[in-house]
Amino acid sequence: MHASKETLAILANPEVTAIDQDLGKDGAIQGELVTPSAWRMETAEVDPEVKSEVWVKQLADGKSAAVALVNLGDAPAPSIHVTFAEAGLPSGVTTAKVRDLWKKADLGSETGGFTAKDVPSHGSVFVKLTWD
């Protein structure tokens, strides 16, 4: 069995691997869902009205967070947004540097939150937010 170039690029991405291996703030390895869940616990079904989810992992350095913005829909999402407050950034943080981990590219600085644009159907944008 052979993996596609895309699959190998994901598996061999050192920045994504570093996020995976980071023990997180207070040793909390897992990320946290910060938007409504598509999963209905009471019925064990997926809510078709929830078209996206945002997951956040506070990193061990205490000044950065990994954020996955996931499009659950069958159509491209024009935008998926997360505020810095939702992402768990400290209350005094108003600006953060953004790095796209899939593209291995700096996206500059954002104020107050981050918006992923044109997220493909069942695709994701994975960024690292860093603040001082």
GUKOLKOL-23547 format. One record per residue: residue number from 1; residue in one letter; z, x, y of N, C-alpha, C in turn. Coordinates in nm, 3 decimals, m for minus. Example, Ala and Ser with C-alpha at 12.3 -4.5 7.8 and 13.67 -1.06 7.14 Angstrom:
2
   seq   type       nup     neast    nnorth      caup    caeast   canorth       cup     ceast    cnorth
     1      A     0.780     1.319    m0.569     0.780     1.230    m0.450     0.780     1.320    m0.330
     2      S     0.708     1.285    m0.225     0.714     1.367    m0.106     0.787     1.290     0.003
END
This chain:
132
   seq   type       nup     neast    nnorth      caup    caeast   canorth       cup     ceast    cnorth
     1      M     0.000     0.084    m0.118     0.000     0.000     0.000     0.000     0.089     0.124
     2      H    m0.078     0.051     0.222    m0.091     0.129     0.344    m0.050     0.045     0.464
     3      A     0.021     0.108     0.556     0.063     0.040     0.678    m0.046     0.057     0.784
     4      S    m0.059    m0.045     0.867    m0.157    m0.039     0.976    m0.110     0.061     1.081
     5      K    m0.202     0.100     1.170    m0.166     0.189     1.281    m0.058     0.125     1.368
     6      E    m0.069    m0.006     1.390     0.029    m0.077     1.472     0.168    m0.071     1.410
     7      T     0.175    m0.095     1.278     0.303    m0.091     1.207     0.363     0.048     1.211
     8      L     0.281     0.149     1.188     0.330     0.287     1.193     0.379     0.324     1.333
     9      A     0.310     0.275     1.435     0.353     0.303     1.573     0.490     0.243     1.601
    10      I     0.515     0.124     1.549     0.647     0.062     1.566     0.753     0.140     1.491
    11      L     0.728     0.171     1.366     0.827     0.239     1.282     0.855     0.381     1.327
    12      A     0.756     0.446     1.389     0.772     0.585     1.430     0.805     0.601     1.577
    13      N     0.836     0.492     1.647     0.866     0.497     1.790     1.008     0.551     1.809
    14      P     1.023     0.674     1.861     1.157     0.734     1.872     1.248     0.661     1.970
    15      E     1.192     0.596     2.072     1.276     0.523     2.167     1.336     0.398     2.104
    16      V     1.258     0.331     2.022     1.308     0.212     1.952     1.409     0.254     1.845
    17      T     1.381     0.362     1.776     1.476     0.413     1.676     1.609     0.449     1.741
    18      A     1.604     0.507     1.860     1.727     0.543     1.932     1.810     0.418     1.964
    19      I     1.744     0.309     2.001     1.816     0.183     2.027     1.880     0.134     1.898
    20      D     1.805     0.138     1.789     1.857     0.094     1.660     1.980     0.175     1.620
    21      Q     1.976     0.304     1.643     2.086     0.392     1.600     2.204     0.394     1.696
    22      D     2.186     0.346     1.817     2.293     0.343     1.917     2.401     0.246     1.871
    23      L     2.525     0.292     1.867     2.635     0.206     1.821     2.668     0.095     1.919
    24      G     2.618     0.105     2.040     2.641     0.000     2.138     2.775     0.014     2.206
    25      K     2.789    m0.063     2.312     2.914    m0.066     2.388     3.027    m0.112     2.297
    26      D     3.137    m0.041     2.300     3.254    m0.073     2.218     3.224    m0.074     2.069
    27      G     3.122     0.000     2.027     3.088     0.008     1.885     3.027    m0.119     1.829
    28      A     2.981    m0.208     1.914     2.919    m0.333     1.871     2.772    m0.309     1.846
    29      I     2.738    m0.282     1.722     2.602    m0.242     1.686     2.501    m0.353     1.712
    30      Q     2.536    m0.476     1.688     2.443    m0.588     1.698     2.408    m0.622     1.842
    31      G     2.293    m0.682     1.859     2.257    m0.739     1.987     2.314    m0.880     1.998
    32      E     2.299    m0.938     2.115     2.354    m1.072     2.140     2.244    m1.161     2.197
    33      L     2.235    m1.283     2.143     2.143    m1.382     2.196     2.202    m1.436     2.325
    34      V     2.126    m1.426     2.437     2.180    m1.466     2.567     2.111    m1.590     2.623
    35      T     2.021    m1.649     2.547     1.955    m1.773     2.585     1.977    m1.874     2.473
    36      P     1.946    m2.000     2.495     1.963    m2.098     2.386     1.888    m2.055     2.261
    37      S     1.949    m2.080     2.147     1.890    m2.042     2.019     1.788    m2.144     1.973
    38      A     1.686    m2.097     1.906     1.588    m2.186     1.844     1.643    m2.245     1.715
    39      W     1.750    m2.186     1.663     1.806    m2.228     1.535     1.914    m2.333     1.558
    40      R     1.900    m2.448     1.495     2.001    m2.554     1.503     2.095    m2.539     1.385
    41      M     2.215    m2.493     1.414     2.313    m2.469     1.307     2.349    m2.598     1.232
    42      E     2.362    m2.708     1.307     2.407    m2.833     1.245     2.306    m2.891     1.146
    43      T     2.177    m2.862     1.165     2.075    m2.916     1.075     2.000    m2.809     0.997
    44      A     2.029    m2.683     1.026     1.962    m2.570     0.962     1.810    m2.578     0.979
    45      E     1.769    m2.618     1.100     1.627    m2.628     1.133     1.599    m2.552     1.262
    46      V     1.473    m2.528     1.286     1.431    m2.464     1.409     1.401    m2.572     1.512
    47      D     1.451    m2.553     1.634     1.426    m2.647     1.744     1.288    m2.617     1.802
    48      P     1.193    m2.708     1.786     1.058    m2.681     1.837     1.049    m2.677     1.989
    49      E     1.152    m2.723     2.057     1.153    m2.722     2.204     1.186    m2.584     2.260
    50      V     1.253    m2.500     2.182     1.288    m2.365     2.228     1.170    m2.273     2.200
    51      K     1.109    m2.225     2.306     0.986    m2.146     2.294     1.009    m1.995     2.307
    52      S     1.131    m1.956     2.350     1.157    m1.813     2.364     1.307    m1.786     2.346
    53      E     1.337    m1.662     2.314     1.475    m1.615     2.306     1.482    m1.478     2.373
    54      V     1.600    m1.449     2.428     1.626    m1.317     2.485     1.749    m1.261     2.416
    55      W     1.733    m1.141     2.361     1.841    m1.070     2.292     1.874    m0.944     2.370
    56      V     2.004    m0.912     2.380     2.049    m0.796     2.458     2.146    m0.713     2.376
    57      K     2.131    m0.582     2.386     2.226    m0.488     2.325     2.273    m0.394     2.434
    58      Q     2.402    m0.401     2.467     2.461    m0.306     2.560     2.470    m0.172     2.489
    59      L     2.425    m0.066     2.552     2.420     0.064     2.487     2.547     0.146     2.513
    60      A     2.570     0.241     2.426     2.695     0.317     2.426     2.718     0.397     2.553
    61      D     2.612     0.432     2.625     2.631     0.512     2.746     2.697     0.433     2.859
    62      G     2.706     0.299     2.845     2.771     0.216     2.946     2.691     0.193     3.072
    63      K     2.568     0.243     3.075     2.484     0.223     3.194     2.342     0.183     3.159
    64      S     2.326     0.127     3.040     2.194     0.078     3.001     2.207    m0.030     2.895
    65      A     2.101    m0.110     2.885     2.095    m0.218     2.787     1.952    m0.231     2.736
    66      A     1.940    m0.262     2.608     1.810    m0.292     2.550     1.792    m0.443     2.551
    67      V     1.674    m0.489     2.591     1.649    m0.632     2.604     1.518    m0.666     2.532
    68      A     1.527    m0.759     2.437     1.408    m0.809     2.368     1.380    m0.951     2.416
    69      L     1.264    m0.972     2.471     1.220    m1.103     2.519     1.114    m1.150     2.419
    70      V     1.146    m1.254     2.343     1.065    m1.294     2.228     1.000    m1.430     2.251
    71      N     0.870    m1.436     2.233     0.796    m1.561     2.242     0.790    m1.623     2.102
    72      L     0.855    m1.736     2.084     0.855    m1.805     1.955     0.741    m1.906     1.943
    73      G     0.670    m1.927     2.051     0.568    m2.031     2.055     0.436    m1.992     1.992
    74      D     0.355    m2.095     1.971     0.223    m2.075     1.913     0.117    m2.040     2.018
    75      A     0.159    m2.037     2.144     0.068    m2.001     2.253     0.130    m1.887     2.333
    76      P     0.048    m1.809     2.403     0.104    m1.704     2.488     0.201    m1.763     2.591
    77      A     0.309    m1.690     2.621     0.406    m1.733     2.722     0.369    m1.667     2.854
    78      P     0.345    m1.745     2.959     0.312    m1.684     3.088     0.424    m1.593     3.137
    79      S     0.551    m1.631     3.110     0.663    m1.545     3.149     0.788    m1.582     3.070
    80      I     0.872    m1.481     3.049     1.006    m1.497     2.992     1.098    m1.416     3.081
    81      H     1.203    m1.480     3.132     1.289    m1.416     3.232     1.433    m1.405     3.182
    82      V     1.497    m1.295     3.223     1.640    m1.278     3.201     1.700    m1.223     3.330
    83      T     1.810    m1.282     3.373     1.879    m1.228     3.490     1.966    m1.112     3.446
    84      F     2.004    m1.029     3.542     2.095    m0.919     3.510     2.230    m0.973     3.461
    85      A     2.274    m1.085     3.517     2.400    m1.145     3.473     2.390    m1.189     3.327
    86      E     2.279    m1.255     3.290     2.259    m1.297     3.151     2.256    m1.176     3.058
    87      A     2.198    m1.067     3.107     2.185    m0.945     3.026     2.316    m0.867     3.017
    88      G     2.420    m0.914     3.088     2.551    m0.851     3.078     2.567    m0.727     3.164
    89      L     2.480    m0.708     3.262     2.497    m0.594     3.351     2.621    m0.617     3.438
    90      P     2.691    m0.510     3.475     2.810    m0.526     3.560     2.776    m0.602     3.688
    91      S     2.871    m0.677     3.738     2.847    m0.767     3.852     2.797    m0.695     3.977
    92      G     2.831    m0.570     3.997     2.786    m0.497     4.116     2.645    m0.442     4.105
    93      V     2.584    m0.451     3.987     2.450    m0.396     3.968     2.347    m0.496     4.018
    94      T     2.267    m0.452     4.114     2.162    m0.539     4.168     2.022    m0.489     4.133
    95      T     2.011    m0.358     4.104     1.882    m0.298     4.074     1.893    m0.215     3.946
    96      A     1.790    m0.223     3.864     1.787    m0.143     3.741     1.646    m0.090     3.719
    97      K     1.638     0.029     3.662     1.510     0.085     3.620     1.472     0.017     3.488
    98      V     1.342    m0.006     3.470     1.293    m0.074     3.351     1.195     0.017     3.278
    99      R     1.216     0.031     3.148     1.123     0.109     3.064     1.076     0.019     2.950
   100      D     0.946     0.006     2.936     0.887    m0.070     2.826     0.891     0.020     2.702
   101      L     0.970    m0.020     2.602     0.988     0.065     2.484     0.869     0.059     2.390
   102      W     0.797    m0.053     2.384     0.678    m0.058     2.299     0.568     0.029     2.356
   103      K     0.549     0.021     2.487     0.441     0.096     2.552     0.481     0.237     2.591
   104      K     0.611     0.270     2.580     0.663     0.401     2.620     0.624     0.431     2.765
   105      A     0.650     0.332     2.851     0.608     0.344     2.991     0.716     0.293     3.086
   106      D     0.738     0.368     3.195     0.828     0.322     3.300     0.759     0.212     3.380
   107      L     0.835     0.105     3.409     0.780    m0.008     3.483     0.834    m0.015     3.625
   108      G     0.913     0.085     3.665     0.971     0.085     3.798     1.108     0.020     3.799
   109      S     1.149    m0.027     3.915     1.280    m0.090     3.929     1.264    m0.239     3.955
   110      E     1.362    m0.315     3.909     1.366    m0.459     3.932     1.500    m0.494     3.996
   111      T     1.501    m0.602     4.070     1.622    m0.649     4.136     1.660    m0.786     4.081
   112      G     1.784    m0.797     4.034     1.837    m0.926     3.991     1.801    m0.973     3.853
   113      G     1.694    m0.921     3.797     1.652    m0.962     3.663     1.518    m0.902     3.627
   114      F     1.470    m0.940     3.509     1.342    m0.889     3.462     1.261    m1.005     3.406
   115      T     1.131    m1.006     3.438     1.040    m1.106     3.386     0.930    m1.038     3.307
   116      A     0.919    m1.075     3.180     0.807    m1.030     3.097     0.693    m1.128     3.119
   117      K     0.574    m1.078     3.142     0.460    m1.164     3.170     0.358    m1.157     3.057
   118      D     0.293    m1.271     3.033     0.185    m1.280     2.935     0.228    m1.228     2.798
   119      V     0.338    m1.282     2.746     0.389    m1.240     2.615     0.308    m1.313     2.507
   120      P     0.243    m1.240     2.417     0.159    m1.304     2.316     0.238    m1.399     2.226
   121      S     0.167    m1.494     2.168     0.226    m1.586     2.071     0.297    m1.505     1.961
   122      H     0.421    m1.541     1.936     0.504    m1.474     1.834     0.518    m1.324     1.858
   123      G     0.503    m1.284     1.984     0.515    m1.144     2.022     0.643    m1.120     2.100
   124      S     0.663    m0.998     2.142     0.784    m0.963     2.217     0.755    m0.852     2.317
   125      V     0.843    m0.847     2.416     0.848    m0.736     2.510     0.986    m0.676     2.492
   126      F     0.992    m0.545     2.476     1.118    m0.476     2.448     1.138    m0.372     2.556
   127      V     1.241    m0.391     2.638     1.265    m0.301     2.751     1.406    m0.245     2.747
   128      K     1.421    m0.134     2.818     1.553    m0.075     2.840     1.579    m0.082     2.990
   129      L     1.693    m0.143     3.027     1.736    m0.149     3.164     1.840    m0.039     3.185
   130      T     1.826     0.040     3.291     1.920     0.147     3.320     1.963     0.137     3.465
   131      W     2.094     0.150     3.488     2.148     0.142     3.624     2.245     0.257     3.646
   132      D     2.279     0.278     3.775     2.373     0.386     3.811     2.515     0.333     3.814
END
